[in-house]
Amino acid sequence: MRARESASAEELAVWRALDRVQDPEILRPITELGMVTGVDVTSSGEASVSILLTIAGCPAARRIEADTLAAAESAPGIAAARVDVGVMTPEQRRAFTERVRGGAEARPRQFGPDSLTRVIAVTSGKGGVGKSSLTAGLAVALAAQGLSVGLVDADVFGFSIPGILGLSRDGRTEQPTRVDDMILPPVAFGVKVVSIGMFLGEADPRSTAVSWRGPMLHRTIEQFLRDVWFGDLDVLLLDLPPGTGDVAISVGQLLPQAEVLVVTTPQEAAADVAVRSALVARQTGQRVTGVIENMSGLRQPDGSVLELFGSGGGALVASRLSDEEHGDVPLLGSVPLSPGFREGGDAGVPAVLDRPQDPAAAEVLRIAAGIAGRGRGLAGRRLGVSPRG
Ligand SMILES: Nc1ncnc2c1ncn2[C@@H]1O[C@H](COP(=O)(O)OP(=O)(O)OP(=O)(O)O)[C@@H](O)[C@H]1O
C-alpha cells in the first residue's frame, strides 16, 4: 500500500476522492485524521484502500467503510474498489486522539474565557413551554447555515433533546463513542449532541428519573464541558432545566461568558417566573441577549388566529429585562403553535429541515438567521465602515 507522497496519478485521484469522506463523529476528513494508511491502484483500475478505525463494528465504523468504498469507486479511472479495514493499536489511537485534539495539552480549555465559541444557554421560567424544541430547532437551523454547532442537553430532569433529534428510539439512546479518554458526541443533523440521557447506561430513559443533587449535577455538567470533545465550535447551545435551580447556577459559574435566551409563552402570568430565571443568570454574570415567545397564536383553517395562551407575554418579559444598566433585551421572535412542529419533534425529524414552510419552523429559521448574523458582539468583528480616502 502506498502513501499519498508516493502515489501514482490514479492513486492520487483516489486520495482526493477520500478527502471528501468525513468521520461522522469528528466531522473532519478521514485523510486529515490519518485514518487512510494507503491506496493501491492496479493497471486495470482496481483500487485497494486501507483504513484504520478506532473501534470496529460500531455504526460510525460501518458508515466510514461504506463512504470510503463509494468515494474510491467514484474516483476517475477506477473500475472497481475494495476497502481493507484495520483497527488501531493503542499506540496509533493515542496518536489519533492527539491529532484530533490538535495537541490539546497546549490548547486553551474548551469553552474557557479565550474560546471563540459563542455559548448560548436557553432557559425558561416554567416547564413545558417548548424550550427544548426551540433549542434543538435553533441548533439544527444554525448547523444548516454552515456553522459548527454543539448542543448540551443539561435539562437533567426532563432531557428530551435525544428524542427530538432522532437519537433516541424505542427506549435506546445513541451513546457517545469513547476513544481512550476522549468522548465523541453523536451527531444529529450536523449538530454534536450530548445529553444526560446518554449516560444512563442500559437504563431506559423513558422510565428513568434522574434525582441527583447539586454537587453531582455540577460535576456532570463540568464533565460534559471538559471531557466531551466538540472540536472547534462556532456555537454551543445549552438546554437548561426550567426555573432557577442548581444547573442554571452551575452553568453560570462554568460558562460566565454565556449569553442567555429566555423562552416564555404569551401568557402574562408566566412572565414573572421567566423574568426570575433571567435574573438568576444575570446574578452569575451572564448576559441576557433575547427573549423568544413560543406557543403564540394557532392559525385556524379560516385564516383567523386563535390565541390559546393569550398574547403579549414575550414582549412583557423583554421590556421587564430591558433597563439602563443592561440595555435593550429584544424579543427575537414569536413562534406560533403548530401541530407540524410538534409532530417533527415527536418523530425525531426537526421541522426546520423537514418542513421549513411550517409557520413555527419558519419563525425558528428566521430567529436562527438573526442569531447567526449577530455574532459574539463587536469584539473582533469587522465594522461596515471603510476609511475615507
Ligand atoms: N410551537 C409549538 N407548537 C406546537 N407544539 C409545540 C411547540 N413548541 C413546543 N411544542 C410541544 O410542546 C411540548 C413541550 O415542549 P418541550 O419539551 O420542548 O418543552 P420544554 O420547555 O423543554 O419542557 P421542559 O423544560 O419541561 O422539559 C412538546 O410536545 C413539543 O412538541
The ligand as a MOL file (V3000), in Angstrom:
LIG
                    3D

  0  0  0     0  0            999 V3000
M  V30 BEGIN CTAB
M  V30 COUNTS 31 33 0 0 0
M  V30 BEGIN ATOM
M  V30 1 N -44.6740 25.9390 18.7540 0
M  V30 2 C -45.1560 24.7630 19.1170 0
M  V30 3 N -46.2720 24.2450 18.5430 0
M  V30 4 C -46.7560 23.0410 18.9120 0
M  V30 5 N -46.2130 22.2560 19.8490 0
M  V30 6 C -45.1080 22.7180 20.4560 0
M  V30 7 C -44.5000 23.9710 20.1300 0
M  V30 8 N -43.3940 24.1310 20.8990 0
M  V30 9 C -43.3110 23.0280 21.6490 0
M  V30 10 N -44.3290 22.1760 21.4050 0
M  V30 11 C -44.5940 20.8780 22.0540 0
M  V30 12 O -44.7820 21.1250 23.4270 0
M  V30 13 C -44.2720 20.0650 24.2230 0
M  V30 14 C -43.2680 20.6050 25.2330 0
M  V30 15 O -42.1460 21.1020 24.5300 0
M  V30 16 P -40.6550 20.9440 25.0990 0
M  V30 17 O -40.4100 19.5770 25.6110 0
M  V30 18 O -39.7650 21.4940 24.0570 0
M  V30 19 O -40.7810 21.9510 26.3330 0
M  V30 20 P -39.6940 22.3310 27.4410 0
M  V30 21 O -39.9580 23.7530 27.7710 0
M  V30 22 O -38.3420 21.9650 27.0140 0
M  V30 23 O -40.1420 21.4280 28.6150 0
M  V30 24 P -39.2500 21.0060 29.9000 0
M  V30 25 O -38.2130 22.0340 30.0780 0
M  V30 26 O -40.2800 20.9750 30.9870 0
M  V30 27 O -38.6830 19.6750 29.5590 0
M  V30 28 C -43.6570 19.0920 23.2300 0
M  V30 29 O -44.5840 18.0720 22.9930 0
M  V30 30 C -43.4460 19.9180 21.9740 0
M  V30 31 O -43.5130 19.1470 20.7850 0
M  V30 END ATOM
M  V30 BEGIN BOND
M  V30 1 1 1 2
M  V30 2 1 2 3
M  V30 3 2 2 7
M  V30 4 2 3 4
M  V30 5 1 4 5
M  V30 6 2 5 6
M  V30 7 1 6 7
M  V30 8 1 6 10
M  V30 9 1 7 8
M  V30 10 2 8 9
M  V30 11 1 9 10
M  V30 12 1 10 11
M  V30 13 1 11 12
M  V30 14 1 11 30
M  V30 15 1 12 13
M  V30 16 1 13 14
M  V30 17 1 13 28
M  V30 18 1 14 15
M  V30 19 1 15 16
M  V30 20 2 16 17
M  V30 21 1 16 18
M  V30 22 1 16 19
M  V30 23 1 19 20
M  V30 24 2 20 21
M  V30 25 1 20 22
M  V30 26 1 20 23
M  V30 27 1 23 24
M  V30 28 2 24 25
M  V30 29 1 24 26
M  V30 30 1 24 27
M  V30 31 1 28 29
M  V30 32 1 28 30
M  V30 33 1 30 31
M  V30 END BOND
M  V30 END CTAB
M  END
